[in-house]
């Protein structure tokens, strides 16, 4: 489990480099274009962002596949991750396809397609791993962790297919058979100039966002790689350190993060809504979004905290047959209110163009966690890291809340 989780930072870093900033840029510009019913421009924005992101994703895939051994030894400090990296690199272009298309649908405020693609990915991923496992048992083969990574690639392909079908249906509904001539053709100097302008606009927003997220993911990768290392400094063996890390990141954290699927969806949807409201000068809508996000995310967070405190240990035993997982769930339950509020406020601040603030707050939070990794884990073990997670999330939430409330106060003062 720990080895599988070690490849996650590489996947997250590749996502930040290839498509994360471009997806946000597509969502923001599509939202402003569709508000005026300029569907042709919104499709041109999607197409320009798609071509840009795919060119980067193929280069990233080739690099990871070619240098997987070097990445495994030098970056992840675990040579057994090399074959997993080669497999997981194949998922990068697929993830890029559905991320760009999802950005378009978030921009037009149709969240059903992104939700359907994500659901398809999870169902196909779990189903394919389950099927491969049974085929191995039937043929007297020993299942390996590589099968889980193969399942991830198959899941990404399913999500990509759902997104492609959805965007083709959408384009046919709007343009009929005229879509190739209207959107995809690059002939003509005027059209080339139009795409050049679109790409420039996308890059102006995507580059700083991607750079910010790359730096954040580099710090998160350092954190992920050094947690097992610091656990060994605490006194655990390599196998035990990877085991504890695997239980935390593969069992306890997914359960804690499960309710955040709702808040994350709200966060993604809030960005184009707030961007459109801000562009239209609707200060009241921005203020309401801030206040309601804090209120309802806090309520949801406290409810989840109570739920995990009551049933956390039982969940660890029933779902994983692991007492340690239940213990982690109890400790991590206190993070819920802060995590949910921070995610939505980050999206609102990004929608208002305050990307430098959200970046700074994320960096501060990560630095606090890294301090706990290097200082607290060798003294208190994995508990030191759990305390660091709680402290960093509280700090980030406080910073985001203060900034959002200050913006809300200024908007109300301006309206008055």
C-alpha positions in Angstrom: 0.0 0.0 0.0 2.8 2.4 0.9 4.6 1.8 -2.4 1.4 2.5 -4.4 0.9 5.7 -2.5 4.5 6.9 -3.3 3.7 7.2 -7.0 0.8 9.6 -6.2 3.1 12.7 -6.0 4.4 12.1 -9.5 0.9 11.8 -10.9 -0.2 15.0 -9.0 2.9 16.9 -10.2 2.3 15.8 -13.8 -1.4 17.0 -13.5 -0.2 20.3 -12.3 2.2 20.7 -15.1 0.0 19.5 -17.9 -3.6 20.6 -17.3 -4.6 22.0 -13.9 -4.0 25.6 -14.7 -5.4 25.2 -18.3 -8.6 23.5 -16.9 -9.2 26.5 -14.6 -8.5 28.9 -17.4 -10.9 27.1 -19.7 -13.6 27.2 -17.0 -13.2 30.9 -16.3 -13.2 32.1 -19.9 -16.0 29.7 -21.0 -18.1 31.1 -18.1 -17.7 34.7 -19.3 -18.3 33.7 -23.0 -21.4 31.6 -22.4 -22.9 34.4 -20.3 -23.3 36.3 -23.6 -24.4 33.1 -25.4 -21.2 33.2 -27.5 -21.0 29.4 -27.9 -18.6 29.5 -30.8 -16.0 31.4 -28.8 -16.4 29.0 -25.8 -15.7 26.0 -28.1 -12.7 27.7 -29.6 -11.4 28.3 -26.0 -11.9 24.6 -25.2 -10.2 23.5 -28.4 -7.2 25.9 -27.9 -6.8 24.8 -24.3 -7.1 21.1 -25.4 -4.4 21.3 -28.0 -2.1 23.2 -25.6 -2.6 20.7 -22.7 -2.3 17.6 -24.9 1.1 18.7 -26.3 2.4 19.1 -22.8 0.8 15.8 -21.6 2.4 13.7 -24.3 5.8 15.2 -23.5 5.3 14.5 -19.8 4.2 10.9 -20.4 7.3 10.3 -22.6 9.6 11.7 -19.9 8.2 9.7 -17.0 8.2 6.5 -19.1 11.7 7.0 -20.3 13.2 8.1 -17.0 11.1 6.0 -14.6 14.1 4.3 -13.0 15.8 7.6 -12.3 12.7 9.1 -10.8 12.1 6.1 -8.6 15.6 6.0 -7.2 16.4 9.8 -7.0 13.0 11.4 -6.4 10.9 8.7 -4.7 13.8 7.0 -2.9 12.2 3.6 -3.7 13.3 1.7 -6.8 10.3 -0.6 -6.7 8.1 2.2 -7.9 9.8 2.3 -11.3 7.4 -0.2 -13.1 4.4 1.5 -11.5 5.6 4.9 -12.9 5.8 3.4 -16.4 2.2 2.2 -16.2 0.8 5.3 -14.6 2.4 7.6 -17.2 0.0 6.2 -19.8 -2.9 7.7 -17.9 -1.6 11.3 -18.2 -3.0 12.1 -21.8 -6.3 10.5 -20.8 -6.6 12.6 -17.7 -5.8 15.7 -19.7 -8.6 15.0 -22.2 -11.3 14.7 -19.6 -9.9 17.5 -17.4 -10.1 20.0 -20.3 -13.7 18.9 -21.2 -14.7 19.0 -17.5 -13.4 22.5 -17.4 -15.7 23.5 -20.2 -18.7 21.9 -18.5 -17.9 23.6 -15.2 -17.7 26.9 -17.1 -21.3 26.4 -18.4 -22.4 25.3 -15.0 -23.3 21.7 -16.1 -21.8 19.5 -13.4 -23.5 16.3 -14.4 -20.9 15.4 -17.0 -17.9 15.9 -14.8 -19.7 13.9 -12.0 -20.6 11.2 -14.4 -17.1 10.9 -15.8 -15.6 10.7 -12.3 -18.2 8.1 -11.3 -17.4 6.1 -14.4 -13.7 6.3 -13.6 -14.2 4.9 -10.1 -16.6 2.2 -11.1 -14.4 1.0 -14.0 -11.2 1.2 -11.9 -12.5 -0.8 -9.0 -14.3 -3.3 -11.3 -11.2 -3.8 -13.5 -9.0 -4.4 -10.5 -11.5 -6.8 -9.1 -11.7 -8.7 -12.4 -7.9 -8.8 -12.8 -7.6 -10.1 -9.3 -10.0 -13.0 -9.9 -8.3 -13.9 -13.2 -5.0 -14.1 -11.4 -6.4 -16.4 -8.7 -8.1 -18.6 -11.4 -4.8 -19.0 -13.2 -2.7 -19.5 -10.0 -1.0 -16.2 -10.4 0.0 -13.9 -7.5 -1.6 -10.5 -7.6 0.8 -7.5 -7.4 0.4 -3.8 -6.7 0.9 -3.2 -10.5 -2.7 -4.4 -11.0 -4.0 -1.5 -9.0 -2.1 1.0 -11.2 -3.4 -0.8 -14.4 -6.9 -0.3 -13.0 -6.2 3.4 -12.6 -5.2 3.6 -16.3 -8.4 1.7 -17.3 -10.5 4.0 -15.1 -9.0 7.1 -16.7 -9.8 5.7 -20.2 -13.4 5.2 -19.2 -13.6 8.8 -17.9 -12.1 10.1 -21.1 -14.6 8.2 -23.3 -17.6 9.6 -21.3 -16.2 13.1 -21.6 -15.6 12.8 -25.3 -19.1 11.5 -26.0 -20.5 14.3 -23.9 -18.7 17.1 -25.7 -19.5 15.6 -29.1 -23.2 15.5 -28.2 -23.0 19.1 -26.9 -21.3 20.3 -30.0 -23.8 18.6 -32.3 -26.6 20.0 -30.3 -25.3 23.6 -30.7 -23.7 23.5 -34.1 -25.1 20.4 -35.9 -22.8 19.4 -38.7 -21.2 22.8 -38.9 -18.9 22.2 -36.0 -15.7 21.3 -38.0 -16.0 24.5 -40.1 -17.0 26.7 -37.2 -14.6 25.6 -34.5 -11.9 23.3 -35.5 -10.6 24.8 -38.7 -7.4 26.8 -38.5 -7.5 28.1 -42.1 -7.5 31.8 -42.7 -5.4 34.5 -41.2 -8.2 35.9 -39.1 -9.0 32.6 -37.5 -5.4 31.9 -36.7 -5.1 35.3 -35.1 -8.2 34.5 -33.1 -6.7 31.3 -31.8 -3.5 33.1 -31.1 -5.3 35.6 -28.9 -7.3 32.8 -27.1 -4.1 30.9 -26.3 -2.4 34.0 -25.0 -5.4 34.7 -22.7 -5.4 31.1 -21.5 -1.7 31.2 -20.8 -1.9 34.5 -18.9 -4.1 32.7 -16.3 -2.9 29.1 -16.7 0.9 29.7 -16.4 0.9 31.4 -12.9 -1.7 28.9 -11.7 0.3 26.0 -13.0 3.5 27.4 -11.6 1.9 27.8 -8.2 0.5 24.3 -8.2 3.8 22.8 -9.4 5.6 24.4 -6.5 2.8 23.3 -4.1 3.0 19.7 -5.5 6.8 19.7 -5.3 6.5 20.5 -1.6 3.7 17.9 -1.2 6.0 15.3 -2.9 8.8 16.1 -0.5 6.4 15.6 2.3 5.1 12.3 0.9 8.6 10.9 0.2 10.1 11.9 3.6 7.3 10.7 5.8 8.4 7.0 5.6 12.0 8.2 5.9 11.3 10.2 9.1 9.3 7.2 10.5 12.5 5.2 10.1 14.3 7.9 12.1 11.6 7.4 14.8 12.7 3.7 15.0 10.5 1.8 12.5 11.8 -0.5 9.9 11.5 0.3 6.2 8.6 -2.2 5.9 6.8 -0.9 9.0 7.3 2.7 7.9 5.8 2.1 4.5 3.0 0.1 6.2 2.0 2.9 8.5 2.2 5.4 5.6 0.1 3.2 3.5 -2.6 2.8 6.2 -2.7 6.6 6.7 -2.8 7.6 3.0 -4.6 4.6 1.6 -7.1 3.8 4.3 -7.8 6.6 6.8 -7.4 9.7 4.6 -9.7 8.5 1.8 -12.5 8.0 4.3 -11.9 11.5 5.8 -11.8 13.0 2.4 -14.9 11.2 1.1 -17.4 13.9 2.2 -15.1 16.5 0.6 -16.3 15.2 -2.8 -19.3 17.4 -2.2 -17.4 20.5 -1.1 -14.9 20.0 -3.9 -17.7 19.9 -6.5 -19.1 23.1 -4.9 -15.7 24.7 -5.0 -15.2 23.9 -8.7 -18.6 25.3 -9.5 -18.1 28.4 -7.4 -15.1 29.6 -9.4 -17.0 30.4 -12.7 -20.1 31.7 -10.7 -18.0 34.1 -8.7 -16.0 35.1 -11.7 -19.1 35.9 -13.7 -20.7 37.8 -10.7 -17.5 39.8 -10.2 -17.2 40.6 -14.0 -20.9 41.8 -14.0 -20.4 43.9 -10.9 -22.8 41.8 -8.8 -21.1 42.5 -5.5 -24.1 41.1 -3.5 -23.7 37.7 -5.1 -20.0 37.5 -4.2 -20.7 38.4 -0.6 -23.5 35.8 -0.3 -21.2 33.2 -1.8 -18.6 33.9 0.8 -20.9 33.9 3.8 -22.9 30.9 2.8 -19.8 28.9 2.0 -18.4 29.5 5.5 -21.7 28.8 7.1 -22.6 25.5 5.4 -19.1 24.1 5.1 -18.7 24.6 8.8 -21.9 22.9 9.6 -21.1 20.0 7.3 -17.6 19.8 8.8 -18.8 19.6 12.4 -21.3 17.0 11.4 -18.6 14.9 9.8 -16.3 15.3 12.8 -19.0 14.0 15.1 -19.7 11.1 12.7 -16.1 10.1 12.5 -15.6 10.5 16.3 -18.5 8.1 16.9 -18.0 5.6 14.2 -14.3 6.1 13.2 -12.8 3.2 15.2 -15.6 0.9 14.1 -15.1 1.9 10.4 -11.4 1.0 10.7 -12.3 -2.4 11.9 -15.2 -3.1 9.5 -13.8 -1.6 6.3 -10.2 -2.4 6.7 -9.9 -4.8 9.6 -7.2 -2.5 10.9 -7.2 -0.8 14.4 -4.5 1.7 13.4 -6.7 3.0 10.5 -9.5 3.6 13.0 -7.1 5.4 15.4 -6.0 7.7 12.5 -9.6 8.4 11.6 -10.4 9.6 15.1 -7.5 12.0 15.1 -8.1 13.3 11.6 -11.8 13.9 12.2 -11.1 17.3 13.7 -9.7 18.5 10.4 -13.0 18.3 8.6 -14.5 21.7 9.3 -11.3 23.5 8.4 -10.6 21.5 5.3 -14.1 22.0 3.8 -14.1 25.8 4.5 -10.6 26.3 3.1 -11.4 24.4 -0.2 -14.5 26.5 -1.0 -12.9 29.8 0.1 -9.8 29.0 -2.0 -12.1 28.6 -5.1 -13.9 31.9 -4.3 -10.6 33.8 -3.9 -9.3 32.3 -7.2 -12.6 33.4 -8.9 -12.0 36.9 -7.7 -8.5 36.9 -9.1 -6.7 36.5 -5.7 -4.6 33.6 -6.9 -1.5 35.0 -5.3 -3.2 35.0 -1.9 -4.4 31.3 -2.2 -0.9 30.3 -3.4 0.8 32.1 -0.4 -1.6 30.5 2.0 -1.1 27.0 0.6 2.7 27.4 0.7 2.5 28.6 4.4 0.3 25.6 5.2 2.7 23.2 3.5 5.8 24.7 5.2 4.1 24.1 8.6 3.4 20.5 7.7 7.0 20.0 6.5 8.3 21.3 9.8 6.2 18.7 11.6 7.5 16.0 9.2 11.1 16.8 9.8 10.9 17.8 13.5 7.9 16.1 15.1 7.8 12.7 13.4 11.3 11.5 14.6 10.1 12.4 18.2 6.4 11.4 18.3 6.1 9.1 15.2 3.1 9.4 12.9 1.1 11.3 15.6 3.5 14.2 15.0 2.4 14.3 11.4 -1.3 14.2 12.3 -0.9 17.1 14.6 0.9 18.9 11.8 -1.9 18.3 9.4 -4.4 19.7 11.9 -2.3 22.8 12.7 -1.6 23.6 9.1 -5.2 23.2 8.0 -6.4 25.5 10.9 -3.9 28.1 9.8 -4.8 28.0 6.2 -8.5 28.2 7.0 -8.0 31.2 9.3 -6.0 33.0 6.6 -8.6 32.3 3.8 -11.5 33.3 6.1 -9.9 36.6 7.1 -9.2 37.5 3.5 -12.6 36.5 2.3 -14.4 38.4 5.1 -12.2 41.5 4.4 -13.2 41.3 0.7 -16.9 40.9 1.7 -16.6 43.9 4.0 -15.1 46.1 1.3 -17.7 45.0 -1.2 -20.6 45.9 1.2 -18.9 49.2 2.0 -18.5 49.9 -1.7 -22.2 49.2 -2.4 -23.3 51.3 0.5 
